[in-house]
Amino acid sequence: MLHLIWYIIVGLIAGVIAKSVMHVHMTIFWTIVLGIIGSIIGGAVTHLFSPPTGRFHPAGIIFSTLGAILVLYICIRLNIHFPRVLK
């Protein structure tokens, strides 16, 4: 259960940073989803180069954010739109 909460927190942090960098507005739900997808991509990359020795990988939040930025970049290039925040 704590792993799920941890995924949501890391996903939220990575998603907020990524959408701020890319200047994209989206709901909190899609921000968390974006961060979790970025975490999966970032985790796959870090495991290829440096397998984790313990439970915590020090580059986790950094590569989660980079993965989320990559996902947003691909979505922008493919013209995929997330639901926008109402103004």
Buried (B, 14 or more C-beta within 10 A) or exposed (E): EEEEEEBEEBBBBBBBBBBEBBEBEBEEEBBBBBBBBBBBBBBEBBEEEEEEEEEEBEBBBBBBBBBBBBBBEEBEEEEEEBEEEEE
